[in-house]
Amino acid sequence: MARMSWQEACLLEPSLVSVSGLMKESPLIAETLIGGLTNRCWKVEFHEHVPVVWRPSTTVTKHFSVSRHQEYQILSALNKAGFLLSPKPFCISEQGLIVEWIEGAPLKQEDRNLLVGLFARVHQFPVSHLPVIPFSYIARLDHYWFRLQSLGFSTDALQLLYERWRVMPNITDIPDTLCHFDLGAHNIIETVSGFKIIDWEYAALSDPRLDLAMSFGSESKLETIVTDYCHYRGIANTDDWIEGVKQWVPRAQMLAMLWYFIAEIVWDNQIMGQEAEKIKQVLSDSDLER
């Protein structure tokens, strides 16, 4: 992380100028934050106001279909309802979002019991408080697909996988819940008052089994994890949930693969491309039914 004066930071990141117009107090210090893959965020400090995080809206966020306005709506609903796991949102504009800085330390290693509990608490949030459009798997898949093509990426080698997994899973319908879609140790902060979940930019209303598939799809003990989750929420039809998560796994992998290919182009990052190729091989070898 690089810490610098406000004037220096604004020269490096022009969108930071928006913070001065949104906050009543003038910023003093800005610091780049590491760890976020979608977009570079900044910690902003003031003389009296608590520190905040600037989450800009850029071409990169558009590549990944990230909406700061939806992120703001979700965080606002969580804050209004007294949900203690998320940061408080302060301001939103066309240039970006300002949220509370969470003071603490990132979770050092995966704690499955903790994660299962956090998933359950997020999924149990009353969705009537969320004025957002439900997530569409096929729409998001198509967005990534056509975005790749618009970036000059040849999708010919992926065509069969795209056609195979561009269908909804044949599983029992359940009500949509709030889903984080990137819940892992990297987005959990341990504070003096407990754990907090950060980076809600992909959050949406969706099938909670897809949320579980995105985080636990590669786990060897997937069935145990889903069983523990169901027990936590008092869900009786555990076998149906296990099957549902399993059916979502290759679709979650399909989204992840296209995301990594986009990331490879956007940041010219070969490691991202290698991750995408690994997922491609897994999907190509998969014998799961559609």
C-alpha positions in Angstrom: 0.0 0.0 0.0 1.2 3.5 -0.8 0.3 6.4 1.5 0.5 9.9 0.2 -0.9 13.4 0.5 -4.4 14.1 -1.0 -2.9 16.3 -3.7 -0.5 13.6 -4.8 -3.3 11.0 -4.8 -5.6 13.0 -6.9 -2.9 13.4 -9.5 -2.5 9.6 -9.6 -6.3 8.9 -9.5 -8.4 11.8 -10.9 -11.6 10.2 -9.7 -10.6 10.9 -6.1 -11.5 14.5 -6.7 -15.2 13.4 -6.5 -14.6 12.6 -2.8 -14.0 16.3 -2.0 -17.3 17.2 -3.5 -19.2 14.4 -1.7 -17.8 14.8 1.8 -18.3 17.8 4.0 -14.7 17.7 5.2 -11.7 18.0 3.0 -9.5 14.9 2.8 -5.9 14.9 4.1 -4.4 11.6 3.2 -5.1 8.8 0.7 -3.7 5.3 0.6 -3.9 2.6 -2.1 -5.5 -0.6 -1.0 -4.3 -4.0 -2.1 -6.3 -7.2 -2.6 -9.2 -5.9 -4.7 -9.1 -7.5 -8.2 -12.0 -5.7 -9.9 -10.8 -2.1 -9.3 -8.2 -0.2 -7.4 -9.8 1.3 -4.2 -8.4 3.9 -1.9 -8.5 4.6 1.9 -9.2 8.3 2.5 -8.4 10.0 5.9 -9.7 13.3 7.3 -8.9 15.5 10.3 -12.1 14.6 12.1 -14.3 12.4 10.0 -13.8 8.6 10.2 -11.7 7.1 7.4 -13.6 5.9 4.3 -13.0 3.8 1.3 -13.4 5.3 -2.3 -14.7 2.6 -4.6 -14.6 4.1 -8.1 -16.8 3.3 -11.2 -14.6 2.8 -14.2 -14.3 1.0 -17.5 -13.0 -2.0 -15.5 -16.2 -2.2 -13.4 -18.2 -2.1 -16.6 -16.2 -5.0 -18.0 -17.3 -7.1 -15.0 -20.9 -5.8 -14.8 -20.3 -4.2 -11.4 -22.8 -1.5 -10.4 -21.7 0.8 -7.6 -25.4 2.0 -7.4 -26.6 -1.6 -6.7 -23.8 -2.0 -4.2 -24.9 1.2 -2.5 -28.6 0.1 -2.4 -27.6 -3.2 -0.8 -25.3 -1.7 1.8 -27.9 1.0 2.6 -30.6 -1.7 3.2 -28.2 -3.7 5.4 -27.2 -0.6 7.4 -30.9 0.5 7.8 -31.9 -2.9 9.1 -29.0 -3.0 11.6 -27.1 -5.7 9.9 -23.8 -5.7 11.7 -21.6 -7.5 9.2 -21.3 -4.9 6.5 -19.7 -1.5 6.1 -21.8 1.6 6.3 -22.3 3.4 3.0 -21.9 7.2 3.0 -22.3 8.6 -0.5 -22.8 7.5 -4.1 -22.3 9.4 -7.4 -21.7 8.5 -11.1 -18.0 8.4 -10.3 -18.1 6.0 -7.4 -19.1 4.9 -3.9 -17.8 6.0 -0.5 -18.1 3.4 2.3 -16.9 3.1 5.9 -13.3 1.9 6.4 -13.3 -1.3 8.5 -10.5 -1.3 11.0 -9.1 -4.7 11.7 -7.1 -7.6 10.3 -8.0 -9.8 7.4 -8.9 -13.4 8.3 -5.5 -15.2 8.1 -6.9 -18.6 7.0 -10.1 -20.2 5.9 -12.4 -21.2 8.8 -15.2 -23.3 7.3 -17.4 -23.2 10.4 -17.1 -19.4 10.4 -17.8 -19.1 6.7 -20.8 -21.4 6.9 -22.2 -19.2 9.7 -21.6 -16.0 7.7 -23.2 -17.4 4.6 -26.3 -18.4 6.6 -26.6 -15.0 8.2 -26.2 -13.2 4.8 -28.8 -15.5 3.2 -31.3 -15.0 6.0 -31.4 -11.2 5.5 -35.0 -10.2 4.6 -35.0 -9.6 0.9 -38.1 -7.3 1.1 -35.6 -4.7 2.2 -33.6 -5.0 -1.0 -34.8 -2.8 -4.0 -32.6 -4.5 -6.6 -33.2 -6.6 -9.7 -32.6 -10.3 -9.1 -29.4 -11.8 -10.6 -29.6 -13.6 -13.9 -27.0 -16.3 -14.5 -27.6 -16.4 -18.2 -27.5 -12.6 -18.5 -24.2 -12.5 -16.6 -22.8 -15.3 -18.6 -23.7 -13.5 -21.9 -22.3 -10.2 -20.6 -18.9 -11.8 -19.9 -19.0 -13.7 -23.2 -19.8 -10.7 -25.4 -17.4 -8.5 -23.4 -14.6 -11.0 -24.2 -15.4 -10.8 -27.9 -15.5 -7.0 -27.8 -12.0 -7.0 -26.2 -10.7 -9.0 -29.2 -10.6 -12.4 -27.5 -11.4 -15.4 -29.8 -14.1 -17.5 -28.1 -14.1 -20.3 -30.7 -12.3 -22.7 -28.3 -14.9 -22.0 -25.7 -18.0 -22.3 -27.8 -18.9 -25.8 -26.9 -18.6 -25.1 -23.2 -20.6 -21.9 -23.6 -23.4 -23.8 -25.3 -23.3 -26.7 -22.8 -23.6 -24.5 -19.7 -25.8 -21.7 -21.0 -28.8 -23.4 -19.4 -30.2 -23.2 -15.9 -29.8 -26.3 -13.7 -32.7 -28.7 -13.5 -33.2 -28.4 -9.7 -36.0 -27.6 -7.3 -36.8 -23.9 -7.2 -36.2 -22.1 -3.9 -36.6 -18.4 -3.0 -33.9 -16.0 -3.9 -31.8 -14.6 -1.0 -29.1 -12.0 -0.6 -25.9 -13.5 -2.0 -22.4 -12.0 -1.6 -20.9 -13.9 -4.5 -17.3 -13.4 -3.3 -17.4 -14.5 0.4 -14.1 -15.9 1.6 -11.3 -15.2 4.0 -10.0 -12.4 1.7 -13.2 -10.4 2.3 -13.6 -11.1 6.1 -12.1 -8.6 8.6 -11.7 -9.4 12.2 -12.4 -6.3 14.3 -12.6 -5.6 18.1 -16.4 -6.0 17.8 -16.5 -9.2 15.7 -16.2 -10.2 12.1 -17.2 -7.9 9.1 -17.7 -8.7 5.5 -16.3 -6.3 2.9 -16.4 -5.9 -0.9 -20.1 -6.3 -1.7 -19.7 -5.2 -5.4 -20.9 -8.5 -6.8 -23.8 -8.9 -4.2 -27.2 -9.6 -5.6 -30.5 -11.4 -5.1 -30.1 -14.9 -6.3 -30.2 -18.7 -5.6 -28.1 -19.2 -2.4 -26.9 -22.5 -3.7 -25.0 -20.6 -6.4 -23.4 -18.5 -3.8 -22.3 -21.7 -2.0 -21.1 -23.2 -5.3 -18.9 -20.1 -6.0 -17.1 -20.3 -2.7 -17.0 -24.1 -2.0 -17.3 -25.7 -5.4 -13.8 -27.0 -5.4 -13.9 -28.3 -1.8 -13.5 -32.1 -1.4 -15.9 -32.0 1.6 -18.6 -30.1 -0.3 -21.4 -32.3 1.0 -20.3 -31.9 4.6 -20.2 -28.1 4.1 -23.7 -27.9 2.6 -25.0 -30.3 5.3 -23.5 -28.0 8.0 -25.0 -25.0 6.3 -28.5 -26.6 6.2 -28.2 -27.5 9.8 -27.3 -23.9 10.7 -30.4 -22.7 8.9 -32.7 -25.4 10.0 -33.2 -26.8 6.5 -34.5 -30.4 6.4 -34.1 -31.3 2.7 -30.3 -31.5 2.8 -30.0 -33.9 -0.1 -31.8 -31.5 -2.4 -29.6 -28.7 -1.4 -26.4 -30.8 -1.9 -27.7 -31.7 -5.4 -28.6 -28.1 -6.1 -25.1 -26.8 -5.1 -23.4 -29.5 -7.2 -25.5 -28.6 -10.3 -24.5 -25.0 -9.8 -20.8 -25.7 -9.5 -19.9 -26.0 -13.2 -22.0 -22.9 -13.9 -20.1 -21.0 -11.3 -16.9 -22.3 -12.8 -18.0 -21.1 -16.2 -18.6 -17.6 -14.9 -15.2 -17.7 -13.1 -13.4 -18.9 -16.3 -14.8 -16.0 -18.4 -14.0 -13.6 -15.6 -10.4 -14.7 -15.5 -10.1 -14.4 -19.3 -11.4 -10.8 -19.1 -9.0 -10.1 -16.3 -6.1 -11.4 -18.3 -6.8 -8.9 -21.1 -7.7 -6.0 -18.8 -4.6 -6.2 -16.7 -2.3 -8.1 -19.2 -1.9 -10.7 -16.4 -0.8 -14.2 -17.5 -1.6 -15.7 -14.1 -5.2 -14.8 -14.6 -5.1 -16.6 -18.0 -3.5 -19.6 -16.5 -6.3 -19.8 -13.9 -8.9 -19.6 -16.7 -7.2 -22.4 -18.6 -7.3 -24.6 -15.5 -11.0 -24.1 -15.1 -11.5 -24.7 -18.8 -9.8 -28.1 -18.5 -12.0 -29.0 -15.5 -15.1 -28.0 -17.4 -14.0 -29.9 -20.5 -13.5 -33.0 -18.4 -16.7 -32.7 -16.4 -19.3 -35.4 -16.8 -22.0 -33.6 -14.8 -25.4 -33.5 -16.4 -26.7 -30.1 -17.5 
